[in-house]
Amino acid sequence: MNACILTTADQPHCTRTGVVEVVDLSGQRAWGCPTHAIRALRTVEGARIVRDLRKEGEQR
């Protein structure tokens, strides 16, 4: 599984699993837990979700 790496230098290391992949305008991708992924979407210009493991495998 992926580790959440979307914390900032002034935050303690997150121990939750990264289940949401976020990409920014430069194309850099990072995995984060839902809480940190939402923070990235709010603070990183042009950030968007490219993959959400919580929704993979759902049948409609």
N, C-alpha and C positions, 0 to 999 in steps of 0.2 A: 504494500500500500504506500501511497504518497504521504509525506509529512507536510504539515502546514508550514510554509516558509514566508507567509505574507505579514509577519510581524515587523515592526520597525526597531531601530537600534535602541530606542528608549523603552521598549516593552520586553518582558521576559519571553524566553523561547516558548512557543506554543507546543503543547504536547498532543493536541488533537490531530486526527487524521485529515489530510487534505483531500477533499472530495469534489472541490470545485476548481476548475482550471480557468484562470483569468489571463487575458492577453491585453497588452497596452498598444498605443499607437506605433511604437517602434517594432512591434512584433514579439517582444519578450513575453514569455509565458511563465506562469508560476501557479503552483497548487496551493490551495488554502482551505481551512475549515470554513464552514458557512459564515461565521461571525467575521473573520478577517477578510473573506472574499467580498462581503458587503461593504466593509470599510474601504477596500481597494476600489470598488466600483464608485464609491462616493468621493474619493480623494485623488485618484489617478486619472488624469485627463485622457478621455477616449477609451478607458478600460471597459472590457465586455467579457461576458462568460462565453467560453468556447466549448466547455464540457462540464457536465454535472453528473457525477457517478450515482447520485441519489436517484436520478431519473432514468438511467440506463436500465434496460430490461423491463420497463413498464410496458404493458400492452394496453392498447386503446381499442 
